[in-house]
């Protein structure tokens, strides 16, 4: 009777352990609806199958959990499969240890095995969670599916070996299989670490290239502004002589026309660029400063009225490639929309708070008939030409960057984008 009770609670324990491990590692919030549906669609059918063929019930539990929780979020498949592999290793370690010591009562053996399995699994999950949190471990999206495929193959090999020794229930066979699983798991983990390390190095090189490009463009833009200012100063005497002639003749109308068409019209862009450059003094990151100045210069060249406000010193993390990509896309989007609709105004502000930095980008609208709920959908557009306000690419970056949060809304004919960067 006791053995039947232990076997009966074995599956619920595994279900709770695997689901709790997933929510811990993935950082997802538990919703009652999702949990209730998983109990009805996953746990109850698995429990029924488990009573007839226990190993088939466990396989159904694992496969259905992966499919149920990952059907809408394919980037979470890796978490599920990794947790299942950890559960398999924990189960083998617990079984090997319990059957290696002298316990005469099978009931005690089953109880201790279940308790030890839970303890080992929780310890491994906690260690992984601690490393993930401490070092902010993330797998680059470019190799995510390669790693996932490798882990799926690992899971298949694990179960192949489990079924291979199914009829060999001796403790020696179990020990050999446990050692094999641990060795293969460590080998797979090492290979994953090498792949991730190489891709991180490639990522860093690309980031440095982007930062160097932004810095180079920034220096060239500054040189261009200085050149225009020197040209303006070189013509300063001729300008004064021209003004003197109009004053001498008391020709105020001619003086006004000379100023608006002969001086102001040709030098206003240089003066505006110089003003923007001065407003960027509080940005300490040259890559970000170069990006904003280049985008602002592009807007000025297109006769748009752009303002940038940075009231306090701003310093962003050195690995700010995702930040610059998103800001660049948002500003390009604002410029394109202004040109399409014939509006002028673009406002950019960067505000430093205690625990986050806020980036605000606004552009003036004529067409306010924009479906905000569809704005992140790939292919959605509000324009006759170009890509419109579809922000699908930005959403992909946001989804893979937990330190970034983006809010979008429309108010009083202004399209507003607020980007939050977490961190000191």
C-alpha positions in Angstrom: 0.0 0.0 0.0 2.8 2.4 0.9 4.7 1.6 -2.2 1.6 2.3 -4.3 1.2 5.7 -2.5 4.9 6.6 -3.2 4.4 5.7 -6.9 1.2 7.7 -7.0 2.8 10.9 -5.7 6.0 10.5 -7.8 4.5 12.0 -10.9 2.9 15.1 -9.1 6.3 15.7 -7.5 8.0 15.7 -10.9 5.4 17.9 -12.4 5.6 20.5 -9.6 9.4 20.4 -9.7 9.8 20.7 -13.4 7.2 23.6 -13.7 8.7 25.5 -10.7 12.2 25.1 -12.2 11.0 26.5 -15.5 9.4 29.6 -14.0 12.5 30.2 -11.9 15.0 29.9 -14.7 12.9 31.7 -17.4 11.8 34.5 -15.1 8.2 34.2 -16.3 5.4 35.1 -14.0 2.9 32.3 -13.0 -0.6 33.0 -14.2 -3.5 31.0 -12.7 -5.1 30.4 -16.1 -1.9 29.0 -17.6 -1.3 26.8 -14.6 -4.9 25.5 -14.5 -4.8 24.7 -18.2 -1.6 22.8 -17.8 -3.0 20.7 -15.0 -6.1 19.8 -17.1 -4.3 19.3 -20.5 -1.0 18.0 -19.3 -0.9 16.6 -15.7 -4.2 14.8 -15.5 -3.7 12.8 -18.9 -0.1 12.0 -17.8 -1.3 10.7 -14.5 -3.9 8.4 -16.1 -1.2 7.0 -18.5 1.3 6.7 -15.7 -1.0 4.3 -13.8 -0.9 1.8 -16.7 2.6 2.3 -18.1 4.7 4.5 -15.8 7.5 5.4 -18.2 5.0 6.3 -21.0 3.3 8.7 -18.5 6.5 10.4 -17.7 7.4 10.8 -21.4 3.9 12.2 -22.1 4.3 14.6 -19.2 7.7 15.9 -20.5 6.6 16.2 -24.2 3.3 17.8 -23.4 4.8 20.3 -21.0 7.4 21.4 -23.6 4.7 21.7 -26.4 2.1 23.4 -24.1 4.3 26.1 -22.7 6.5 26.7 -25.8 4.0 26.8 -28.6 3.7 30.6 -28.3 7.2 31.2 -27.0 9.6 29.1 -29.0 12.6 30.7 -27.3 11.7 28.9 -24.1 12.1 25.3 -25.5 15.7 25.3 -24.4 14.7 25.9 -20.7 12.3 23.0 -20.7 14.6 20.5 -22.3 17.5 21.5 -20.1 15.3 21.1 -17.0 14.2 17.6 -18.2 17.9 16.6 -18.6 18.7 17.9 -15.1 15.7 15.9 -13.8 17.0 12.7 -15.5 20.5 13.1 -14.1 19.1 13.9 -10.6 16.9 10.8 -10.8 19.8 8.6 -11.8 22.1 10.0 -9.1 19.4 9.5 -6.4 18.7 5.9 -7.6 22.4 5.0 -7.8 23.1 6.3 -4.3 20.0 4.7 -2.7 20.7 1.3 -4.2 24.4 1.5 -3.3 23.7 1.6 0.4 22.1 -1.1 2.5 18.4 -0.5 3.0 16.4 -3.7 3.5 12.9 -2.2 3.3 11.8 -1.3 -0.2 9.3 1.3 1.2 12.1 3.3 2.9 14.2 3.0 -0.3 11.4 4.5 -2.4 10.8 7.4 0.1 14.5 8.2 0.4 15.0 8.0 -3.4 12.2 10.5 -4.0 13.5 12.9 -1.3 17.1 12.7 -2.6 15.9 13.2 -6.2 14.1 16.4 -5.1 17.1 17.7 -3.2 19.6 17.0 -6.0 17.4 18.6 -8.6 16.8 21.7 -6.5 20.6 22.1 -5.8 21.5 21.9 -9.5 18.7 24.3 -10.5 19.7 26.7 -7.8 23.4 26.6 -8.9 22.3 27.3 -12.5 20.0 30.1 -11.4 22.7 31.7 -9.3 25.2 31.6 -12.2 22.6 33.0 -14.6 21.7 35.8 -12.3 25.2 36.7 -11.2 26.8 36.7 -14.6 23.7 37.7 -16.6 24.2 34.6 -18.9 22.4 34.9 -22.2 22.7 32.7 -25.3 23.0 34.9 -28.5 19.9 34.7 -30.6 22.0 33.8 -33.7 23.0 30.4 -32.2 19.9 29.8 -30.0 18.5 27.1 -32.3 21.9 25.4 -32.7 22.2 25.0 -28.9 18.5 23.9 -28.7 19.1 21.2 -31.3 22.2 20.0 -29.5 20.2 19.8 -26.2 17.4 17.9 -28.0 19.9 15.4 -29.3 21.3 15.0 -25.8 17.8 14.3 -24.4 17.3 11.7 -27.1 20.5 10.0 -26.3 19.7 10.0 -22.6 16.4 8.3 -23.1 17.9 5.8 -25.6 20.3 4.7 -22.9 17.6 4.6 -20.3 15.5 2.2 -22.5 18.6 0.3 -23.5 19.2 -0.8 -19.9 15.5 -1.2 -19.1 15.8 -4.9 -18.8 19.2 -4.7 -17.1 18.0 -3.6 -13.7 21.2 -4.4 -11.8 22.9 -1.7 -9.8 26.1 -2.0 -11.9 24.2 -1.2 -15.1 22.6 1.7 -13.4 25.9 3.1 -12.2 27.5 2.7 -15.7 24.6 4.5 -17.3 24.6 7.3 -14.7 28.4 7.8 -15.3 27.7 7.9 -19.0 24.9 10.4 -18.7 27.0 12.7 -16.5 30.0 12.4 -18.8 27.9 13.1 -21.9 26.1 16.0 -20.2 29.4 17.6 -19.2 30.7 17.1 -22.7 27.6 18.8 -24.2 27.8 21.6 -21.6 31.4 22.2 -22.5 30.6 22.3 -26.2 27.8 24.7 -25.6 30.1 27.0 -23.5 32.7 27.0 -26.3 30.0 27.9 -28.9 28.6 30.6 -26.7 32.1 32.0 -25.9 33.0 32.1 -29.6 29.8 33.9 -30.5 30.2 36.3 -27.6 33.6 37.2 -29.0 32.1 37.7 -32.4 29.4 39.8 -30.9 32.0 42.0 -29.1 33.9 42.5 -32.3 30.8 43.5 -34.2 29.9 45.8 -31.3 33.3 47.4 -31.4 33.0 47.9 -35.2 29.6 49.6 -34.8 31.0 51.8 -32.0 34.0 52.7 -34.0 31.8 53.5 -37.0 29.6 55.8 -34.9 32.7 57.4 -33.4 34.2 57.9 -36.8 31.0 59.4 -38.2 30.8 61.6 -35.1 34.3 62.9 -35.6 33.6 63.6 -39.3 30.4 65.4 -38.4 32.2 67.6 -35.9 34.9 68.3 -38.5 32.2 69.3 -41.0 30.5 71.6 -38.5 33.9 73.2 -37.6 34.6 73.6 -41.3 31.3 75.3 -41.9 31.9 77.6 -39.0 35.3 78.5 -40.3 33.8 79.2 -43.7 31.2 81.4 -42.0 34.0 83.3 -40.1 36.0 83.6 -43.3 33.0 85.3 -45.0 32.2 87.3 -41.9 34.0 90.5 -43.1 32.2 90.3 -46.5 28.9 89.8 -44.6 29.5 92.9 -42.5 30.4 95.0 -45.5 27.2 93.9 -47.2 25.2 94.8 -44.1 27.0 98.2 -43.9 26.0 99.0 -47.5 22.3 98.4 -46.8 22.5 100.5 -43.6 24.2 103.3 -45.4 21.5 103.4 -48.0 18.8 103.0 -45.2 17.4 100.1 -47.2 15.7 98.1 -44.4 13.7 95.9 -46.8 16.8 95.0 -48.7 18.7 94.4 -45.4 16.0 92.0 -44.3 15.9 90.2 -47.6 19.8 90.0 -47.6 19.8 88.5 -44.1 17.0 86.0 -44.6 18.2 84.8 -48.1 21.8 85.6 -48.1 22.9 84.8 -44.5 20.3 83.0 -42.4 19.1 80.6 -45.1 22.6 79.2 -45.8 24.0 79.2 -42.3 20.9 78.1 -40.2 21.8 74.4 -40.7 25.3 74.9 -39.4 24.1 76.9 -36.4 21.5 74.2 -35.6 24.0 71.4 -35.9 26.3 73.4 -33.6 23.5 73.8 -31.1 22.7 70.0 -31.2 26.4 69.3 -30.7 26.4 71.5 -27.6 23.3 69.7 -26.2 25.1 66.4 -26.4 27.9 67.4 -24.0 26.3 65.4 -21.1 26.5 62.1 -23.0 29.7 60.4 -22.0 29.4 57.4 -24.4 31.0 58.5 -27.8 29.1 55.8 -29.7 25.7 57.0 -28.4 26.8 60.6 -28.9 27.9 59.9 -32.5 24.6 58.1 -33.2 22.4 60.9 -32.0 24.5 63.6 -33.7 24.5 61.8 -37.0 20.7 61.2 -36.9 20.1 64.8 -35.9 22.3 66.1 -38.7 20.4 63.9 -41.1 17.1 65.4 -39.9 18.4 68.9 -40.2 19.6 68.2 -43.7 16.0 67.2 -44.5 14.7 70.6 -43.1 13.1 69.0 -40.0 13.0 70.8 -36.7 14.7 68.4 -34.2 15.6 69.1 -30.6 17.7 67.1 -28.2 17.7 67.6 -24.5 20.1 65.9 -22.1 19.8 67.8 -18.8 22.2 65.6 -16.7 25.3 63.5 -17.4 24.5 60.2 -19.1 26.6 57.0 -19.1 25.4 53.8 -20.7 26.9 50.3 -20.4 29.8 49.5 -22.6 27.8 46.7 -24.3 25.1 49.1 -25.5 24.8 47.7 -29.0 21.1 46.8 -28.5 20.4 50.3 -27.1 22.0 52.0 -30.1 20.2 49.7 -32.6 16.8 50.5 -31.0 17.4 54.2 -30.8 18.7 54.3 -34.3 15.6 52.5 -35.6 13.2 54.7 -33.6 14.8 58.0 -34.8 14.9 56.7 -38.4 11.2 55.8 -38.0 10.4 59.4 -36.7 12.3 61.0 -39.6 10.7 58.9 -42.3 7.2 59.5 -40.8 7.8 63.3 -40.7 8.9 63.3 -44.4 6.0 61.1 -45.4 3.3 63.2 -43.7 4.9 66.6 -44.3 5.4 67.4 -40.6 8.5 69.0 -39.0 8.8 68.3 -35.3 11.0 65.7 -33.7 11.9 65.8 -30.0 14.5 63.7 -28.2 15.1 63.7 -24.5 17.4 61.6 -22.3 16.6 61.7 -18.6 18.7 60.0 -15.9 16.9 58.5 -12.8 18.1 56.5 -9.8 17.7 53.0 -11.2 17.1 53.6 -14.9 17.7 55.9 -17.9 14.7 57.1 -19.9 15.0 57.8 -23.7 12.0 59.8 -25.1 11.5 60.1 -28.9 8.5 62.1 -30.3 7.5 63.0 -33.8 4.7 65.0 -35.1 1.8 63.3 -36.8 -1.0 64.2 -39.2 -2.4 60.7 -39.5 -3.4 59.5 -36.0 -5.3 56.5 -37.2 -2.6 54.1 -36.1 -3.5 50.7 -34.5 -1.1 50.6 -31.5 -2.0 47.0 -30.8 -0.7 46.0 -34.2 2.3 48.3 -34.4 4.7 45.5 -33.4 3.3 43.1 -36.0 5.7 42.4 -38.8 4.5 43.9 -42.1 2.2 46.4 -40.4 2.5 49.9 -42.1 0.8 53.3 -42.0 2.7 54.6 -45.0 2.2 54.7 -48.7 5.9 54.1 -49.3 8.6 52.4 -47.2 8.2 50.2 -44.1 6.0 52.5 -42.1 5.7 52.3 -38.4 6.1 48.6 -38.2 8.4 48.0 -35.2 8.7 44.2 -35.4 12.5 44.3 -35.5 12.7 46.5 -32.4 10.3 44.1 -30.6 12.6 41.2 -31.3 15.6 43.1 -29.8 13.4 44.1 -26.7 12.3 40.5 -26.2 15.9 39.4 -25.9 17.0 42.4 -23.7 15.6 42.2 -20.2 17.3 45.5 -19.3 15.2 47.3 -21.9 11.5 48.2 -21.9 9.6 50.1 -24.6 6.3 52.0 -24.3 4.5 53.4 -27.4 1.4 55.6 -27.5 -0.1 58.6 -29.5 -1.2 61.8 -27.8 -2.3 65.2 -29.3 -0.9 64.4 -32.8 2.4 63.2 -31.4 3.8 59.7 -31.7 5.6 58.9 -28.5 8.2 56.2 -27.7 9.7 55.8 -24.3 12.7 53.4 -23.9 13.7 52.5 -20.3 17.2 51.2 -19.7 17.6 49.5 -16.3 20.7 50.0 -14.3 22.7 52.6 -12.4 
